[in-house]
Amino acid sequence: MTDETTRLTSDVIRRETHSSRAVPSTIMAGLVIISALYVMLEAALKALGQDPWLLGPEAAAGWISSLPGGISSTVLAAAGGLTFLAGLIFFLAAVLPGRKARLSIPNERAAVVVDAEVLASSLARRARVAAGVTPEQVLVTIDRRLAEVQVRPTSGIPVSEQSVQAAVEDELHRTAIDPVPLVRVTVAQSGVIGQ
């Protein structure tokens, strides 16, 4: 594999496993554009000697400089809270990794990405067979670092955590995802009747 192909493959895998920042970026850019257009409109109306459309530049500056006078503290607190919340949402969208529920499998010839639900289904099948229970008695959740397997045994029939753990780890190694998540198996104390 050439360096260019390796770089392209890693770019494709990153694009498929991470969410795009296009939506929050577009929303923020739209808000900035609308605000700038409104300020330009009001300034142009002022320069032409026309009445302001909503609020003239002097009136807006006077209103801002007179804050918090004349406005209840509840309204100011709510406006401040909403502004903080909007800023926090945009900040977290920019800083957090934004991973999708997908995992990559190293391959020499192609970029291979598997959905976490598909992998969890495969692990649940292996755990179910190892535990000797029905599909409804096994729940698997998986992310990049942890594959958590929860087994509810049939009442009166013990389930070996070690055999379920070994089966799930074997299935993970067969899929060859990278990185391999840690496996945690939990067998419920109470069993299911009549399964």
C-alpha positions as CSV (number, residue, x, y, z in Angstrom):
1,M,0.0,0.0,0.0
2,T,1.4,3.4,-0.9
3,D,1.6,6.3,1.5
4,E,-1.1,8.2,-0.5
5,T,-3.5,5.2,-0.4
6,T,-2.8,4.7,3.4
7,R,-3.6,8.4,4.0
8,L,-6.8,8.3,1.9
9,T,-7.9,5.1,3.7
10,S,-7.4,6.7,7.1
11,D,-9.3,9.8,5.9
12,V,-12.2,7.7,4.8
13,I,-12.3,5.8,8.0
14,R,-12.2,9.0,10.0
15,R,-15.0,10.5,8.0
16,E,-17.1,7.4,8.5
17,T,-16.5,7.0,12.2
18,H,-16.8,10.7,13.2
19,S,-19.7,13.1,12.8
20,S,-19.4,16.1,10.6
21,R,-19.3,19.6,12.0
22,A,-21.1,21.0,9.0
23,V,-24.5,21.5,10.6
24,P,-23.4,23.5,13.7
25,S,-20.9,25.5,11.5
26,T,-23.7,26.3,9.0
27,I,-26.1,27.3,11.8
28,M,-23.5,29.6,13.4
29,A,-22.5,31.1,10.0
30,G,-26.1,31.7,9.2
31,L,-26.7,33.5,12.5
32,V,-23.6,35.7,12.0
33,I,-24.7,36.5,8.4
34,I,-28.3,37.4,9.4
35,S,-27.0,39.6,12.3
36,A,-24.5,41.4,10.0
37,L,-27.2,42.0,7.3
38,Y,-29.6,43.4,9.8
39,V,-26.9,45.8,11.2
40,M,-26.1,46.8,7.7
41,L,-29.7,47.4,6.9
42,E,-30.2,49.6,9.9
43,A,-27.0,51.5,9.2
44,A,-28.1,52.1,5.6
45,L,-31.5,53.3,6.7
46,K,-29.9,55.7,9.1
47,A,-27.4,57.0,6.5
48,L,-30.3,57.6,4.1
49,G,-32.3,59.4,6.7
50,Q,-35.1,56.9,6.8
51,D,-36.9,55.6,9.9
52,P,-35.4,52.4,11.4
53,W,-36.9,49.1,10.4
54,L,-36.9,47.6,13.9
55,L,-34.4,49.5,16.1
56,G,-32.0,52.2,15.1
57,P,-28.3,52.1,15.9
58,E,-28.5,54.9,18.5
59,A,-31.6,53.3,20.2
60,A,-29.8,49.9,20.2
61,A,-26.7,51.4,21.7
62,G,-28.7,53.3,24.3
63,W,-30.7,50.2,25.2
64,I,-27.5,48.1,25.7
65,S,-25.8,50.8,27.7
66,S,-28.9,51.2,30.0
67,L,-29.0,47.5,30.8
68,P,-30.1,46.1,33.3
69,G,-32.3,49.2,34.0
70,G,-36.0,48.7,33.2
71,I,-35.8,44.9,32.6
72,S,-36.7,42.4,35.3
73,S,-33.9,40.2,36.6
74,T,-35.9,37.1,35.6
75,V,-35.8,38.1,32.0
76,L,-32.1,39.0,32.1
77,A,-31.3,35.7,33.9
78,A,-33.3,33.7,31.3
79,A,-31.6,35.5,28.4
80,G,-28.2,35.0,29.9
81,G,-29.0,31.3,30.5
82,L,-30.2,30.8,26.9
83,T,-27.1,32.6,25.6
84,F,-24.8,30.4,27.8
85,L,-26.6,27.2,26.7
86,A,-26.3,28.1,23.0
87,G,-22.6,28.9,23.5
88,L,-22.0,25.7,25.4
89,I,-23.7,23.6,22.7
90,F,-21.6,25.2,19.9
91,F,-18.4,24.9,22.1
92,L,-19.0,21.2,22.8
93,A,-19.8,20.5,19.1
94,A,-16.4,22.0,18.3
95,V,-14.4,20.4,21.0
96,L,-15.8,16.9,21.5
97,P,-14.8,14.1,19.1
98,G,-18.3,13.4,17.8
99,R,-17.8,9.7,17.2
100,K,-20.4,7.8,15.4
101,A,-21.4,4.3,16.6
102,R,-19.0,2.7,14.2
103,L,-15.7,0.8,14.5
104,S,-13.0,0.2,11.9
105,I,-11.4,-3.0,10.9
106,P,-7.9,-2.8,9.5
107,N,-7.6,-4.1,6.0
108,E,-4.8,-3.9,3.4
109,R,-7.0,-3.3,0.4
110,A,-10.0,-1.2,1.6
111,A,-11.4,1.0,4.4
112,V,-13.7,-1.3,6.4
113,V,-16.1,0.2,8.9
114,V,-18.7,-1.8,10.8
115,D,-21.7,-0.4,12.6
116,A,-21.6,-1.0,16.4
117,E,-25.1,-2.5,16.4
118,V,-24.0,-5.2,13.9
119,L,-21.0,-6.1,16.0
120,A,-23.1,-6.1,19.2
121,S,-25.5,-8.5,17.5
122,S,-22.7,-10.8,16.6
123,L,-21.3,-10.7,20.2
124,A,-24.8,-11.3,21.6
125,R,-25.2,-14.4,19.4
126,R,-21.8,-15.8,20.7
127,A,-22.7,-14.9,24.3
128,R,-26.1,-16.5,24.0
129,V,-24.6,-19.8,22.6
130,A,-21.9,-19.9,25.3
131,A,-24.5,-19.2,28.1
132,G,-27.1,-21.5,26.7
133,V,-29.9,-18.9,26.9
134,T,-32.4,-17.4,24.5
135,P,-31.8,-14.1,22.5
136,E,-34.0,-12.1,24.9
137,Q,-31.8,-13.0,27.8
138,V,-28.6,-11.3,26.4
139,L,-28.0,-7.6,26.0
140,V,-24.7,-6.3,24.5
141,T,-23.7,-2.7,24.2
142,I,-20.4,-1.7,22.6
143,D,-18.3,1.4,22.1
144,R,-14.6,2.0,21.2
145,R,-13.4,1.1,24.7
146,L,-15.9,-1.3,26.2
147,A,-18.1,-4.2,25.2
148,E,-20.6,-4.8,28.0
149,V,-22.5,-8.1,28.0
150,Q,-25.5,-8.6,30.3
151,V,-26.9,-12.1,30.7
152,R,-30.1,-13.1,32.5
153,P,-29.8,-16.8,33.1
154,T,-32.7,-19.3,33.1
155,S,-33.8,-19.9,36.6
156,G,-32.0,-22.9,38.1
157,I,-29.4,-23.2,35.3
158,P,-26.1,-21.5,36.2
159,V,-24.1,-19.5,33.6
160,S,-20.3,-19.4,33.6
161,E,-19.1,-15.8,33.3
162,Q,-15.7,-17.1,32.2
163,S,-17.1,-19.1,29.3
164,V,-19.2,-16.1,28.1
165,Q,-16.2,-13.8,28.4
166,A,-14.0,-16.2,26.5
167,A,-16.6,-16.6,23.7
168,V,-17.1,-12.8,23.3
169,E,-13.4,-12.1,23.4
170,D,-12.8,-14.8,20.7
171,E,-15.5,-13.2,18.5
172,L,-13.9,-9.8,18.9
173,H,-10.5,-11.1,17.9
174,R,-12.0,-12.8,14.9
175,T,-13.6,-9.5,13.7
176,A,-10.1,-7.8,14.1
177,I,-11.5,-4.4,15.0
178,D,-9.0,-1.9,16.0
179,P,-8.7,-1.1,18.9
180,V,-10.2,-4.1,20.6
181,P,-12.5,-3.0,23.4
182,L,-12.4,-4.4,26.9
183,V,-15.1,-7.1,27.6
184,R,-17.2,-6.9,30.7
185,V,-19.7,-9.7,31.4
186,T,-22.4,-9.4,34.0
187,V,-24.6,-12.3,34.9
188,A,-27.8,-11.3,36.7
189,Q,-28.5,-12.7,40.1
190,S,-32.1,-13.5,39.4
191,G,-33.0,-15.9,36.6
192,V,-35.8,-15.9,34.0
193,I,-38.6,-18.4,34.5
194,G,-39.8,-20.6,31.7
195,Q,-37.2,-19.7,29.0
